[in-house]
Amino acid sequence: SQSEHYFVICEVMNTPVPIIFTVFPRDDGSLNRRLVAALRIPSSFQIAPPTPTDSSIRIEERPGMTVYVLRFGGFAGESEFRAEALRLMCTLGDSAPFHRKQYLCCIYDPPIKPYGRRNEVWFLQDEP
């Protein structure tokens, strides 16, 4: 797979979608307050990404990855992402090789879209 560049930021407003949050679950399933929000840089800027002028924003190159994905609708917050992550974990079972210390939560729609919303939970596949 090809790697792609991502903006990595701490606060997101008026941005293209999807917004991808990397979250870090605790042993009890609750989420650590530390998270990383990322936006994919459009294809036209992948070769020469713009340089951020804000020091709290950085550009990160992410290698290609294989993920297990569960798609769901509605407005998603922490409790919805936790529930769907648990559902994906149960679906995969104990034998699927995936990272258990973090997962990604994706929101594809702006908050003003009331219906037909798309969200996803991604588990990164461990290398076999």
PAFI-516049 format. One record per atom (N, C-alpha, C, O): residue in one letter; z, x, y. Coordinates in steps of 0.2 Angstrom, whole numbers, plus 5000, padded with zeros to 4 digits. Layout:
BEGIN
aZXY;...
//
This chain:
BEGIN
s500050044994;s500050005000;s500050045006;s500250105006;q499750025012;q499750055018;q500450045021;q500749995021;s500650095026;s501250085030;s501050055036;s500450055038;e501450015039;e501349985046;e501950005051;e502450015049;h501749995057;h502250015062;h502549945064;h502249895064;y503249955066;y503649895068;y504049915074;y504249965075;f504049865079;f504549875084;f505249855081;f505249805077;v505749895082;v506449875079;v506849865086;v506949915090;i507149805086;i507549785092;i508149755090;i508249735085;c508549745095;c509249715094;c509249645097;c509649605094;e508849625101;e508749555104;e508049535104;e507649575107;v507949475102;v507249455102;v507149385106;v507549335105;m506649385111;m506549325114;m505749325116;m505449385118;n505449265116;n504749265117;n504349315114;n503949355117;t504349315107;t504049365103;t503549335098;t503549285096;p503049375096;p502649355091;p502949345084;p503549375084;v502749315079;v503049305073;v502749335067;v502149355068;p503049345062;p503649335060;p504149385063;p504049445064;i504749355064;i505349405065;i505649415059;i505849375055;i505749485057;i506049505051;i506749535052;i506849585056;f507249505050;f507949525050;f508149565044;f508149535038;t508349625044;t508649655039;t509449645039;t509749665044;v509649615034;v510449595034;v510749635028;v510449655023;f511349645029;f511749685024;f512349645021;f512849635025;p512249615015;p512849575013;p513449605010;p513349665008;r514049575011;r514649605009;r514749585002;r514349544999;d515249604998;d515349594991;d515449514990;d515249494985;d515749484995;d515849414994;d515149364996;d515249304996;g514649404998;g514049365000;g513949355007;g513349345009;s514449355011;s514449345018;s514049405021;s514049465018;l513749395027;l513349445030;l513749495035;l514149465039;n513649555034;n513949605039;n513649585046;n513049565046;r514049595051;r513749585058;r513249625060;r512849615065;r513149685057;r512549735058;r511949705055;r511849685049;l511449695059;l510749675057;l510249715061;l510349735067;v509649715059;v509049745062;v508549695063;v508349665058;a508249685069;a507749635070;a507049675071;a507049725075;a506549655067;a505849695068;a505349645069;a505349585067;l504849665073;l504249625074;l503649675072;l503649735074;r503149645068;r502549685067;r502149695073;r501949645076;i501949755074;i501449775079;i500749745077;i500549765072;p500449715082;p499749685080;p499349735078;p499349795080;s498849725073;s498349765070;s498049815075;s497849875074;s497849785081;s497449815086;s497849875089;s497549925092;f498549875088;f498949935091;f499249975085;f499650025087;q499049965079;q499350005074;q499150075074;q499650115072;i498550095076;i498350165076;i498750205082;i498950255081;a498850175088;a499150205093;a499650155096;a499550125101;p500250145093;p500750095096;p500950115103;p501050175104;p501150065107;p501350075114;p502050115113;p502450095109;t502250145118;t502850185119;t503350135122;t503250115128;p503950115119;p504350075122;p504650105129;p504750165129;t504750065134;t505150095140;t505850075140;t506250105144;d506050035135;d506850025135;d507050065129;d506850065123;s507650105130;s507850155125;s508250115119;s508350145114;s508350045120;s508650015114;s508149985109;s508249965104;i507450005111;i506949985107;i506650045104;i506450095108;r506450045097;r506150105094;r505550075090;r505550025087;i505050115089;i504550105084;i504650145078;i504850195078;e504650105072;e504750135066;e504150115061;e503850065061;e504050165057;e503450165052;e503750145046;e504250175043;r503550085043;r503850065036;r503350075031;r502750055032;p503450105026;p503050115020;p502850045017;p503250005018;g502250045013;g502149985010;g502649975005;g503050015003;m502749905004;m503349884999;m503149834995;m502649794997;t503449824989;t503449764985;t504049724986;t504549754985;v503949654987;v504549614988;v504549554984;v503949534982;y505149524982;y505149464979;y505249414984;y505749424989;v504949354985;v504949314990;v505149244988;v504849214983;l505549214992;l505749144992;l505549104998;l505849125003;r505149064998;r504949025005;r505348965005;r505448925000;f505548945011;f505948875012;f505748855019;f505648895023;g505948785020;g505748755027;g506448745030;g506948765028;g506348715036;g506948695040;g507148745045;g506848805045;f507648735049;f507948775053;f508448825049;f508848795046;a508348885050;a508748935046;a509248975050;a509049005055;g509848975048;g510349015051;g510649055045;g510349055039;e511249085046;e511549125041;e511649085035;e511549115029;s511949025035;s512148995029;s511548975025;s511548975019;e510948955028;e510348945024;e510049005021;e509849005015;f510049055025;f509749125022;f510249145016;f509949165011;r510849135017;r511349155011;r511249115005;r511149145000;a511149045006;a511049005001;a510349014997;a510349014991;e509849035001;e509149044998;e509149114995;e508849124990;a509549164998;a509549224994;a509949224988;a509749254983;l510449184987;l510849164981;l510349134976;l510349154970;r509949084978;r509449054974;r508949104971;r508749094965;l508649144976;l508249194973;l508549244968;l508249264963;m509149264970;m509449304965;m509549274958;m509449304953;c509749214958;c509849174952;c509149164948;c509149174942;t508649154952;t507949154949;t507749214946;t507449214940;l507949274949;l507749334946;l508149354941;l507849394936;g508749344941;g509249364935;g509449434936;g509249464941;d509749454931;d510049524931;d509549574929;d509649634931;s508949564926;s508549614924;s508049634930;s507749684929;a507949594935;a507449614940;a507649674944;a508249674946;p507249724945;p507449784949;p507349774956;p506849784959;f507949754960;f507849744967;f508449774971;f509049784968;h508449794977;h508949814981;h509449764982;h509249704984;r510049774981;r510649724982;r511049744988;r511449704989;k510949794991;k511349814997;k511049785004;k511449785009;q510449765003;q510149735009;q509549685007;q509349695002;y509449645011;y508849605010;y508549575017;y508849595022;l507949555017;l507649535023;l507549455024;l507349425019;c507649435030;c507649365032;c507049355037;c507049385042;c506549315035;c505949305040;c505949235043;c506049185039;i505849235049;i505749175053;i505049175056;i504849215060;y504649125054;y503949125056;y503749075062;y503249085065;d504249035064;d504148985069;d504548995075;d505149015074;p504348975081;p504748975087;p505248915086;p505148865083;p505848925090;p506348875089;p506148805092;p506448755090;i505548795096;i505348735098;i504948695093;i504748635094;k504748725087;k504348685082;k504848645078;k505248675074;p504848585078;p505348545074;p505148535067;p505648525063;y504548535065;y504348515058;y503848565055;y503548605059;g503848565049;g503448615045;g503548685046;g503148735046;r504248705047;r504448775048;r504448815042;r504448785036;r504248875043;r504248925037;r504748985038;r504749015043;n505148995033;n505649045032;n505549075026;n505349045021;e505749145025;e505749175019;e506349225018;e506549245023;v506549235012;v507049285010;v506649335006;v506249315001;w506649395007;w506349455004;w506849495001;w507349525004;f506749514994;f507149564991;f506649624990;f506149614987;l506849684992;l506449734991;l506449764983;l507049764981;q505949764980;q505949794973;q506149864973;q505849904977;d506549874968;d506749944966;d506149974963;d505749944959;e506050044964;e505550074960;e505650074953;e506250094951;p505250054948;p505350054941;p505450124938;p505550134932;
//
